[in-house]
Amino acid sequence: DAGVIQSPRHEVTEMGQEVTLRCKPISGHNSLFWYRQTMMRGLELLIYFNNNVPIDDSGMPEDRFSAKMPNASFSTLKIQPSEPRDSAVYFCASSRQGTGETQYFGPGTRLLVL
Amino acid sequence: GDSVTQMEGPVTLSEEAFLTINCTYTATGYPSLFWYVQYPGEGLQLLLKATKADDKGSNKGFEATYRKETTSFHLEKGSVQVSDSAVYFCALYTGGFKTIFGAGTRLFVKA
């Protein structure tokens, strides 16, 4: 079975540019999570969806960040405008509700904002 | 609120040494407990889990026992290998949608 798919794997952009990260969860999973990982702050939960509906976005750092899940097989995390402090690895994870909530992580997108 | 505390790293061991990474938790209700592992350049992946008190999770030679009386879920391995070098995350899930992750413990194993 295919795991969680994220694209791009690496992104280098300049400050002020828009960045869009993409995620395809595992088929049949109905919960989706976006995380950010940095050396300084560790693993942070940004937002999570259940059945395509955002449940808690309290981890989104500021209004420059937005996330959507238009259908069960696709989600995006957008940063506009990007800043150097947004440089991090962004992970998407999915799970199937009611199965003890094991989360399955994608390989991550490594973002560098210059 | 619910929380997970794990020992700070890095932990540096020689190959074939015994490994313990401590994890304690605070939770209302009866959580499921997890250890995830993150290899360099990869996402987190489930290593083992336990869903009720006194359960032992095990995988790839790693073990952890769910101790309700001490609210702990310590990770152990009898003989580590260089390939075990990674970051290990303790986590808990108490229902709802969210999993609480610890800060992670980096393990270095020297040949």
Interface residues (C-beta under 8 A of the other chain):
Chain A: V4 S31 G42 L43 L45 Y48 N50 I55 D56 F91 A93 Q97 G100 E101 T102 Q103 Y104 F105 G106 P107 G108
Chain B: S32 F34 G41 E42 G43 L44 Q45 L46 K49 T51 F89 Y93 F97 K98 T99 F101 A103 G104
